[in-house]
């Protein structure tokens, strides 16, 4: 049985923003059952967990002798191993993988930077000036993505692991209000949320955090 780790109590209270939701979603898309092992914040720094995730984070993934960390790597592994998340045509498959990397390397960093500026650095004397810069950088990046997406349903043809990662990343931008400034991206995220596999993953993560 596949086992993933998740926060014993997620900081978002079960709103689907923690990275284990991405892995849950991928598992639901490919139809693989899994178990969840909750980890407290104290346990994240203990040797047992650090042996699975050297940076003391979640999620991790265990399947027999295989142990993985980093949500992107886990989703990529699942997409390669099971049908349903990557196209079979080689060029389309390569493009879908490219979008996975784009979500994590080009789109997620300015979203996380905004969280840092708004929450973790809010008490700094330079916070107001930095926040304006960070917000503009995120708007610039989302504007680029919005132009590329246009009125397409998904990033490149049929839904893929690239869309799964991109929607997961963009969901973290929604609380800021900036995602709502781009109607086509907001609609794109809503289409991802409407997928039955996402709904099952979200409900499972919510139930786990409100049990």
N, C-alpha and C positions, 0 to 999 in steps of 0.2 A: 504494500500500500504506500502510495506517495504521501509524504509528510512535509508540510510547510510550517514555518514559524511565523507568528504574528505577535503584535503587542498584546500582552495580557489584558490591558486596557488602552485602546488607541487614543492618542491625544485629540483626534477629531471626533471622538465619541461614537464612532461607527457610521460616519458619513461617506465612507468609501474613498477617502483621500490617502489613506496609508497604502504603502506600496504592495502589501500583501494582496490588495484587491486586484492588482494587475495580474498577479499569478493565479488567483482564484478565477478570474475571468477567462484567462487562457485555458485553464483546466476545464472549465465549463464548455468552452467553445470546442475543445477536442474530445469532450465526453469522458474524461478520466476522473475517477473518484479520488478523494484525498482526505487526509486527516490534518487537523491543525493542532500545533503545540504552542500554547501561550507562553510568552516570555516576559517577565517583569523587567523594568528598567535596570534593576540591580543585576538581574541574571544576564543581561546583555553584555556585561563586562566580566563575566565569570569565564574561567578556562573552558568549560564545556561548550558554551556558545561561541566563544572566540575560535575554537577549533573548527567551527562551521563557517563563521563569518569573522574574518580577522579584524574588521573595523567595528564590530559590536553593534550591528544594525539588523534590521529585518527587511525582507523575508530571507529565509533559507529554504532549500529544497533538498529532500532526501528521497532517493528511490533505490532501494537495495544498497549497493556499494557506492553509488554515485551521490555526491553531496555538492551542491552548487550554492552560490550567493550572487547577489545583484539581480534585481527584478528583470532587467533587460536580458541578461544572460539566461535566466530561467525561462522566460517567455520564448527566447530564440531556440533554446533546446527543445521545448515542447512543440514549437512550430516545425522544427526539423524532424522530430521523431514521429509526430502524429499528423494525419491529413486534416486540412480544414483552415489552416492559418497562413499558408504560403502557396502561391500559384505553382503549378507543375511546370509551366513553360519557363525555361531558364532566365530569359531577360526580365520577364514580369516578376519572377522570384527575386532576382537581384534588386529590382527597383523596390519591392516591398521591404527587403532587408535594409536598403538605403534609408527608407522612411523610418524604420525603427531607430537607426542611429541618429537621424535628424531630430526625432522627437526628444531623445535623451541628451544629445550634444548641442543642438542649436536652439531648441524651444524651451526645454525645462530649465536651463541655467538662469535666464532672466526672470522666470517665474519664481524660482527659489530665492533669487537675489531680492525680489520685491518683498517676499515674506520676511527676509532678514532685515531689510530696511524699515519695514512697517512695524515689526514686532520686536526684534532683538536689538535694534539700534535706535529705537524711538526716543530714548532718553539722552542721546548724544547731542552735543551742541551743534553739530553739523548735520543732524538728521534731516531737517527740512530740505536743505539744498540737495543732499544726496538722494532723497526720496524722489524729487522731481526728475533727476537724471535717470534713476532706475525705472520709473514709470514710463518715461519716454523711450528708453531702450526696449522695454517690453512692447509698447505700442508699435514701434518700428518693426520688431520681429513678427508680431501678429499681423501687421499690415502686409508683410511679405508673404506670409503663409496664406492669408486671406486671398491675396491676388492669385496665388497658385491654385488654391482650391476652387475658387470661382463658384459656379453652381453645380459642381460635380457632387455625386452622392458620397464617394469615397476618394481617397488620395490617388489611386491608380487602378481603375477598373473595379473589381470585386473587393469586398471587405477582406482585410488581411491583418497580419500581426503588426504591420506598420500603422494601420488605423487604430488597432487596440492600444498601442503604446501612445500614439498621438492624442487620442481621446483621453486616456488616463492622465497624461501630462496637462492637457488643457483644462481638465476638471479642477486642477489645483489653482488655476488662474481665475476661476469664476467668482470666488468670494471677494476678490479685489474690485469687481465691477468692470474691469477692463475688457474681459472676454465679451461682455454684452455690447460693447461698442462695435463689434464685428458680427453682424447678423448672420452671415453665412457660416462663420466658425461656431457660433452659438447653436445654429441649426445642425451643424455637423456633429457636435458633441451630443446633442439631443438624440440624433439617430443612433449613435453608439450606445447611449444609455437605454434606448428602447429595445435593444437586442435581448432576446430571452436569456442568453448566456450571461450578459452583464447583469440583468435583473436578478438572476440566481446568485451570482457572486456578491452583489451588493446586499441582498437580503441575508446571505450567510454571514457576511462581515458585520452587518448591523446587529444581527441576532447574537453573534459572538460577543459583541461589546455591550449589549444591553441585557445579558443573561443574569 
